[in-house]
Amino acid sequence: MPAESPIFVVGHPRSGTTLLRLILDAHPRIVIPPEGHLISLLRRAEKKFGDLKVDANMAALVDRLLGKERMVEWALDDERVRRDCMAGERTPGGVLSAFMRQWTERAGKPRWGEKTPGTYRFLPEVSRWFPDGQVLHIIRDGRDVAVSCLTPPFADAYDKGNVYEVAARWRDALRRGRRAAAFMGPARYREIRYEELTADPERVVRGVCEFLHEDFTPEMLRYHERREGKVARGEASFHKRLTGQVDNQQVERWRRDATEEFVLGFEGLAGAELVRYGYRLSGYAPTAELRARVLLERLRPRRARKNYKPPGGKSAAKGAAQAGARTGESAGGKPDGAPGVNAGGTPPGAAR
């Protein structure tokens, strides 16, 4: 495996992908920028823009990528990117490599990584573009993921639906990961448990380095000392805990911050996946009403990869702000000062 092969950090949002990115970025040979969300567009590049060997098509694609809001955080030399894309391999993988080249040169590191949680949906494309690429899929107890997804400020900025929708997407992420493990193999695909990373970070990070064919360096566990500027400004409020060393204070958060209804709703849709990955079920007893609701949600048609934005395709924040202007609610879609609301209108921290 070439030592310069690209690294892809994936996982359901709120599973620890940013923590893992910062740890890897602290390695003296690896640079991983903030989320760019480029792969979701690149996978449709030729369908959307046409043959990339045609200059006009390539130019249109690059302009579209550079125009993404997240590119402001990357502070790239746009003209340099255009030149590199035009002169390089006219493929989606070639375009992504051209964007990443500025990061490796700027950081003085030979190896780049890409971290966008939802890239787990596009691992077949990633595998084709980068036959030597390696994937790190971080997995966290889905009940903790759901609590985090549905608690402000994250819930205010990204419309993640109710607990049933989060359960469906978390389950989908794990199933896609298993399929990727089958076609990529153990040399290219590795799963990491958030709970193990936070309980024994040095052991887990050493294992990650072995997988990546890199030497472990103590600086990786001191990532927080150089965190400044590593997290996008728009995401800083989601990652306040990353200012210190790794800890396991958020493991089994659902036991203290979620209602029984919330937990049983998640387990009703994704309980089999929880058990398969070694997470013990709560043992809570559902009411007849909740059993009926869970059955309905199991039968409900849904596309697990959808973002569940408000009608009209507007972002959650914009849609909530417009609704708030009419109803006197805050931008989070709740009356000012109200607690975070999730499945069935149940606040995560309500007493059980």
C-alpha positions in Angstrom: 0.0 0.0 0.0 1.6 3.3 -1.0 2.3 5.6 1.9 0.7 8.5 0.1 -2.6 6.9 -0.6 -5.6 9.1 0.3 -7.6 8.6 3.5 -11.3 8.9 3.8 -12.9 9.4 7.2 -16.6 8.6 7.2 -19.4 7.8 9.6 -22.9 9.0 10.5 -22.9 12.7 11.6 -22.1 13.0 15.4 -20.2 9.8 15.5 -16.8 11.3 16.1 -15.6 12.0 12.6 -14.3 15.4 13.5 -12.4 14.0 16.5 -10.8 11.4 14.3 -10.0 14.0 11.6 -8.2 16.2 14.1 -6.2 13.3 15.5 -5.1 12.3 12.0 -4.4 15.9 11.0 -2.0 16.2 13.9 0.2 13.5 12.3 3.4 15.0 10.7 2.6 13.3 7.4 -1.2 13.7 7.1 -3.4 16.7 6.4 -7.2 16.6 6.4 -9.1 19.8 5.8 -12.5 20.7 7.2 -15.5 19.2 5.5 -15.7 20.1 1.8 -18.7 18.0 0.6 -17.0 17.7 -2.8 -17.6 14.0 -3.4 -21.3 14.2 -3.5 -21.1 16.6 -6.4 -18.1 14.9 -8.1 -19.9 11.6 -8.3 -22.5 13.3 -10.6 -19.9 15.4 -12.5 -20.0 13.7 -15.9 -23.8 13.3 -15.8 -24.2 16.9 -14.8 -21.5 18.6 -16.8 -20.6 16.2 -19.6 -17.3 14.8 -20.8 -14.6 16.3 -18.5 -12.1 16.1 -21.4 -14.0 19.0 -22.9 -12.5 22.2 -21.5 -15.8 24.0 -21.1 -17.2 21.1 -19.1 -14.3 20.9 -16.8 -14.2 24.6 -16.3 -17.9 24.6 -15.4 -17.4 21.8 -12.9 -14.4 23.5 -11.2 -16.3 26.8 -11.0 -19.2 25.0 -9.3 -17.0 23.4 -6.8 -15.1 26.6 -6.0 -18.5 28.3 -5.6 -19.5 26.0 -2.7 -19.9 27.9 0.5 -17.5 25.6 2.4 -14.7 26.5 0.0 -14.4 29.9 1.7 -12.9 28.0 4.7 -10.4 26.3 2.5 -9.0 29.6 1.2 -7.6 28.1 -1.9 -5.8 29.8 -4.8 -8.7 29.5 -7.2 -6.7 30.1 -10.3 -4.1 27.5 -9.3 -6.9 25.0 -8.7 -8.3 25.8 -12.2 -4.9 25.3 -13.8 -4.2 22.1 -11.9 -7.6 20.6 -12.8 -7.2 21.5 -16.5 -3.7 20.1 -16.7 -4.4 17.0 -14.5 -6.4 13.8 -14.9 -9.8 14.7 -16.3 -11.7 12.5 -13.9 -13.6 13.1 -10.6 -10.7 11.6 -8.7 -8.3 13.8 -10.6 -10.3 16.9 -9.7 -10.4 16.0 -6.0 -6.7 15.4 -6.0 -6.0 18.8 -7.6 -8.0 20.5 -4.8 -6.2 18.5 -2.1 -2.8 19.2 -3.6 -2.9 22.8 -2.2 -3.5 21.4 1.2 -0.5 19.0 1.1 1.8 21.7 -0.2 0.5 24.3 2.3 1.0 21.9 5.2 4.2 20.4 3.9 2.8 17.0 4.3 2.8 14.3 1.6 -0.5 12.6 2.4 -4.1 14.0 2.3 -7.4 12.8 3.7 -11.0 13.8 3.1 -13.5 13.9 5.9 -17.2 14.3 5.1 -19.4 12.1 7.3 -21.9 11.3 4.5 -19.2 10.0 2.2 -20.1 6.6 3.5 -22.9 6.7 0.8 -20.4 7.0 -2.0 -17.7 4.4 -1.1 -18.2 2.5 -4.4 -17.3 5.7 -6.3 -14.4 6.5 -3.9 -13.0 3.0 -4.4 -13.1 3.3 -8.1 -11.5 6.7 -8.2 -8.8 5.8 -5.7 -7.9 2.0 -6.0 -5.3 2.5 -3.3 -7.4 4.7 -1.0 -8.1 3.7 2.6 -11.4 4.2 4.5 -11.8 4.8 8.2 -15.4 4.4 9.3 -16.1 5.5 12.8 -19.2 4.0 14.5 -20.9 5.2 17.6 -23.9 3.9 19.6 -26.8 5.1 17.5 -28.8 6.2 20.5 -26.1 8.6 21.4 -25.9 9.7 17.8 -29.6 10.4 17.8 -29.5 12.4 21.0 -26.6 14.5 19.6 -28.3 15.0 16.2 -31.5 16.2 17.8 -30.1 18.5 20.4 -29.4 22.2 19.7 -27.2 23.7 18.3 -26.7 20.9 15.9 -30.5 20.3 15.5 -31.0 24.0 14.8 -28.5 24.1 11.9 -29.3 20.8 10.3 -32.8 19.3 9.9 -32.2 15.7 10.9 -35.9 14.8 11.2 -37.2 12.8 14.2 -35.6 9.9 16.0 -37.0 7.4 13.5 -35.3 9.1 10.6 -32.0 9.3 12.4 -32.3 5.5 13.3 -33.0 4.7 9.6 -29.9 6.7 8.4 -27.6 5.3 11.2 -28.7 1.8 10.2 -28.1 2.6 6.5 -24.6 3.9 7.3 -23.7 0.6 9.0 -25.1 -1.5 6.2 -23.3 0.5 3.6 -20.1 0.1 5.6 -20.5 -3.7 5.6 -20.9 -3.7 1.9 -17.8 -1.5 1.5 -15.8 -3.9 3.7 -16.7 -6.7 1.4 -15.5 -5.1 -1.8 -12.6 -3.1 -0.4 -11.2 -5.7 1.9 -9.4 -5.3 5.3 -6.3 -3.6 3.8 -8.5 -0.7 2.6 -11.5 -0.5 5.0 -11.4 -0.4 8.8 -14.1 0.3 11.4 -13.4 2.2 14.6 -15.6 2.3 17.6 -16.1 5.8 19.2 -16.4 4.1 22.6 -13.1 2.3 22.2 -11.3 5.4 20.9 -12.5 7.5 23.8 -11.8 4.8 26.4 -8.2 4.0 25.2 -7.2 6.5 22.6 -3.5 5.5 22.4 -4.2 1.9 21.7 -6.8 2.7 19.1 -4.8 5.4 17.4 -1.8 3.1 17.2 -4.0 0.5 15.5 -5.2 3.2 13.0 -1.6 4.1 12.3 -0.7 0.5 11.6 -3.7 0.2 9.2 -2.5 3.4 7.4 1.2 2.2 7.4 2.2 5.2 9.3 4.3 5.5 12.5 2.4 6.5 15.6 3.4 9.9 17.0 2.4 11.3 20.4 1.4 14.6 18.8 -1.7 12.9 17.5 -3.2 12.6 21.0 -2.3 16.3 21.6 -4.4 17.5 18.6 -6.2 20.0 20.9 -3.1 22.0 21.3 -3.2 23.0 17.7 -6.9 22.9 17.2 -7.2 26.7 16.4 -8.4 27.2 12.8 -8.8 23.4 12.2 -12.6 23.5 12.6 -14.8 25.5 10.2 -16.2 28.6 11.9 -19.8 27.5 11.0 -19.3 24.2 12.9 -17.4 25.5 16.0 -20.5 25.4 18.2 -21.0 21.7 17.5 -17.5 20.8 18.6 -16.8 22.6 21.8 -15.6 19.4 23.5 -12.7 19.1 21.1 -10.7 21.8 23.0 -9.4 19.2 25.5 -8.0 15.7 25.5 -10.0 12.7 24.4 -12.5 11.6 27.1 -15.4 9.2 27.3 -17.9 11.5 29.0 -20.4 11.3 26.2 -20.5 7.5 26.1 -24.1 6.2 26.8 -25.3 9.8 26.9 -28.7 8.5 26.0 -29.2 7.0 29.5 -29.2 10.4 31.1 -30.4 12.7 28.2 -33.1 10.8 26.4 -36.6 9.6 27.4 -37.7 6.0 27.3 -39.9 6.8 24.3 -37.0 8.3 22.4 -34.7 5.3 23.1 -37.4 2.7 22.3 -38.2 4.6 19.1 -34.6 4.3 18.0 -34.4 0.6 19.0 -37.6 -0.1 17.3 -36.0 0.7 13.9 -32.4 -0.1 14.5 -32.3 -2.5 17.4 -31.0 -5.4 15.2 -28.0 -3.2 14.1 -27.3 -2.2 17.7 -27.2 -5.8 18.8 -25.1 -6.8 15.8 -22.5 -4.3 16.7 -22.4 -5.3 20.4 -24.5 -2.5 21.9 -26.9 -3.8 24.6 -30.6 -2.8 24.3 -32.1 -0.7 27.0 -34.6 -3.3 28.3 -37.3 -0.6 28.5 -40.9 -1.8 28.0 -42.8 -0.1 25.3 -46.5 0.9 25.7 -49.0 -0.5 23.3 -49.3 2.9 21.7 -45.5 3.1 21.1 -45.4 -0.4 19.7 -48.0 0.6 17.2 -46.0 3.8 16.3 -42.8 1.7 15.8 -44.6 -0.7 13.6 -45.9 2.2 11.5 -42.4 3.7 11.2 -41.0 0.3 10.2 -43.5 0.1 7.3 -43.1 3.8 6.3 -41.4 4.2 2.9 -38.3 6.3 3.3 -35.0 7.1 1.5 -32.4 6.9 4.2 -29.9 9.0 2.3 -32.3 12.1 2.1 -31.4 15.1 4.2 -35.0 15.6 5.2 -35.0 19.3 4.6 -38.3 21.3 4.9 -40.6 21.3 1.9 -39.3 23.4 -1.0 -35.7 22.2 -0.5 -34.7 25.1 1.7 -32.1 24.6 4.5 -33.5 23.8 7.9 -32.2 27.1 9.3 -33.7 29.2 6.5 -37.0 27.3 6.6 -37.2 27.6 10.4 -36.3 31.3 10.3 -39.1 32.0 7.8 -41.6 30.0 9.8 -40.4 31.8 13.0 -41.1 35.2 11.4 -44.7 34.2 11.0 -45.2 32.4 14.3 -42.9 34.2 16.7 -40.7 31.1 17.1 -36.9 31.1 17.2 -34.7 30.0 14.2 -34.6 26.5 15.6 -38.3 26.1 14.9 -39.2 26.2 18.7 -40.4 29.0 20.9 -37.5 31.0 22.3 -36.0 29.2 25.4 -37.8 25.9 24.7 -35.7 22.7 25.1 -34.6 20.7 22.1 -37.6 18.6 20.9 -37.3 15.2 19.2 -39.5 12.2 18.5 -43.1 12.8 19.5 -42.3 16.2 20.8 -40.3 14.8 23.7 -37.4 16.9 25.1 -34.2 14.7 25.3 -33.6 15.6 28.9 -37.1 15.0 30.1 -37.5 12.9 33.2 -38.3 9.2 32.7 
